[in-house]
Amino acid sequence: MPAPLSRLLLLSLSCLLMARTGSNSCCTWSVTLPSPINLTVKEINFSYSIWSWDVPSDLENFTNHSFKFESSFKYDDADWEQRKINPYLTREDKVFLNRGITFRVKALMMPESCACRQSNWTELYIPPAEGDAGTAVRNFKCIHYNLEYINCTWDVGNETPSDTVYNFRYWQDANDFIQNCTSYIAKNGRLDAGCHLQHDQFDYQRDLNICVTGISASAKIKPFSYNLEGASYVKLAPPWGINISKTGNVFDIKWSLSVQGKEQCVTYEIRRRSSTSSDWLVYTNRKPEWQIPDADPNVKNIIQVRAIYKFCGEDPIWSEWSEEVYFGEDIGKGWNWKVTLLIIVPMLVAAAAITLLTYLKQLQILILPPIPDPGKLFKGMFGDSNGDYSQMWNKQPKGNLIYKAEEEITCKVTTVEQLKYPAQEEETLDENEGLEEKDILIAVMDGKEADDLHYDLVMS
């Protein structure tokens, strides 16, 4: 077979194969087909749309040929995405009405030869949901905790009025009834800054469609649409029940994880460090167990485990680290003589210096005793004269310098004799007279002079 003929045959076979598989890389395209007509959106609610179109009358005569339709859409200021080629006249998509959407479709005819034909695009623009710019919620995010419940939170728009009241709506299938949130989350002083959904309110294996709308008396709040794919944004609970056993020189570590999802979707991360180091050694495993053959049993080791739902959803989040578990015996650090010397030697030098200074002071006092100060010794004798004793003598009165003998005081003694009276009648005196005499005697004694008082007591 000649070479040109063989190449032509191979080209024809490759075009036929690619045409049957839906590929058009070998086609020589020519724009000779009429475009699809009556492109409309049959249904669009928050985040779900059904696009439809009709075949033009000019194509109805080409019944013996294989017709397909290529479609795609894009958001405002974005690239075309979700390109599909199929023979259907409808297309269902999950879209977000936060921005405007442009949908386009064109007809393709790929015969068994490489002479392929196509039409121009037919486009339809869907404007974004109504609402004032800057009033839609911001920083919207959802976290699927342990595949048990979902917390979705958001921040108010930059231009949202203070009287705005938000409404959280969700559904899973296009034909599902749209439900309202029954448990709102408080955040930043607002009582409606998030929604909490329990596990019995949704099916975690299916996508969750969400729309947050708002009502305000002073502005029209722009709605926000979101699609949470099944088993995405999952944050598992920390592993628990960590058990460590030893077989020979190998430490076997096992733990438990409470999760409703598939175990094969979970990946674990184990980290270990010794009590003498601050650096962690990190290991990864798909099963809830691990073996550590290189750990020093004479050093205390710290173990922590965390988990992630990695292979069954998008954007998973690591769980928190488990509680610290210890194994090995901490026998303490070896004695560091360098540190000890750095501490003890300065202390010994300081003690020796203080002791030496103390003894030198005492020795100086013994060898060279201090000379007494005469001023201090005679201070009591001479008063505050400051060494000028003549001044002190001149200040004394002259009368104080002459000795004057004390005057002799002579006391005369008077003998009091008790007289006896012969007559008994005379011994008895009238009480009044006796008392008068005693009073006289006391009065005389109180008023007597110290030197020349003479008194005679005569009792009769």
Sequence and secondary structure as in RCSB ss.txt:
>XXXX:A:sequence
MPAPLSRLLLLSLSCLLMARTGSNSCCTWSVTLPSPINLTVKEINFSYSIWSWDVPSDLENFTNHSFKFESSFKY
DDADWEQRKINPYLTREDKVFLNRGITFRVKALMMPESCACRQSNWTELYIPPAEGDAGTAVRNFKCIHYNLEYI
NCTWDVGNETPSDTVYNFRYWQDANDFIQNCTSYIAKNGRLDAGCHLQHDQFDYQRDLNICVTGISASAKIKPFS
YNLEGASYVKLAPPWGINISKTGNVFDIKWSLSVQGKEQCVTYEIRRRSSTSSDWLVYTNRKPEWQIPDADPNVK
NIIQVRAIYKFCGEDPIWSEWSEEVYFGEDIGKGWNWKVTLLIIVPMLVAAAAITLLTYLKQLQILILPPIPDPG
KLFKGMFGDSNGDYSQMWNKQPKGNLIYKAEEEITCKVTTVEQLKYPAQEEETLDENEGLEEKDILIAVMDGKEA
DDLHYDLVMS
>XXXX:A:secstr
  HHHHHHHHHHHHHHHHHHTT  TT   EE S   EEEEEEEEETTEEEEEEE  GGGTT TTS EEEEEEEEE
TTS  EEEEEES SEEEEE  TTS EEEEEEEEE  SSS  EE   EEEEE   SS TT S EEEEEEEETTTEE
EEEEE  TT  TT EEEEEEESSTTS  EE SSB  BTTBS SEEEE GGGS TTS EEEEEEEE SSS    EE
EEE TT SEE    EEEEEEEETTEEEEEEE   SS GGGEEEEEEEEETT    EEEEESSSEEEESS  TTS 
EEEEEEEEE SSSSS B       EEES        HHHHHHHHHHHHHHHHHHHHHHHHHHHHHHHS     HH
HHSHHHH S TT HHHHHHTS GGGGS                   S HHHH   HHHHHHHHHHHHHHHHT  T
TT        
